Amino acid sequence: MYTEQEYKSTLFHHGIKGQKWGIRRYQYENGSLTPEGRTHYGVGERKRYKVNTNRIRKLYDEGYSTQNIKRPITKKNIDKWGKDKDSNVLYVTGLSGSGKSFVAKSIAQEENADVINIDLYTFKNAKGYIPGMSKEFNKYMDSTIPNWKNMQKEAYAVFTKTDRREAYKAGRWFDALEEAIKGYGRYQYPNKKVIAEGVQIIDETLFYNNKKYLKDKPIIIVETSYIDSFFSGMNRDNASLEKLLEPERIKQAENWLKSLDLLKKEAEII
């Protein structure tokens, strides 16, 4: 057993699981950072994912049009969709205003799939059933989470107060919603395909504690540019320019851009 004096004068070295001698995790031999290292230390992220608010203001003053928006799409593991109970849900995501809801609905019509519009189930809505919700999904939650409507209202109440000491209630609802979406796919299999769409897939609402869950899941990323998404969302919500350019919203958008980029390259959210 070490004495206190021996403990203070002893040098310990702790390695990283999987680390090998002579191989650095985030650096090349010359000391420069690997791509993983640049991500880990945040090098270059500020420039790469920076939203140019001055450009947005200029385009707004020039009357920027969203009539000819291009919506390029990236597909991951799409061949797995509906083949087994673990891949029965197709996840569709993109920036707010990117047109992901339109893409999801179009696929749903072709595949006779049930769409879960995640945005309608977050804390922003606390009215039980509202138009656009999946009635079948609501029935499933009624049977598996009988008090889900109260949980949703509690989450809404938390985010309408400046006092966030009860934020755990919102987290509890998001965790329950995430598990319900996963379970609903298994519940419906093999009779009906399911599509879950929303920006919540890439922010900190869903999959917060298990970001690698999507690594091998069927997913579609709608890659509409940030500029087109911004103006499309503004027109859709009839929102003011100044409201959308608030620092908190811009920071959120930059986080979305980073998450989408990582999701596209690695098929997972890191």
Buried (B, 14 or more C-beta within 10 A) or exposed (E): EEEEEEEEEEEEEEEEEEEEEEEEEBBEEEEEBEEEBBBEEEEEBEEEBEBEEEEBEEBBEEEBEBEEBEBEBBEBBEEBBBEEEEBBBBBBBBBBBBBBBEBBBEBBEEBEBBBBBBBBBBBEBBEEEEEEBBEBBBEBBEEBBEEBBEBBBBBBBBEEEEEEEEEEBBBEBBBBBBEBBBBBBEBBBEEBBBBBBBBBBBBBBBBBEEBEBBBBBBBBBBBBEBBBBBBBBBEEEEEEBEEBBEEEBBEBBBBBBBBBBBBEEBBBBE
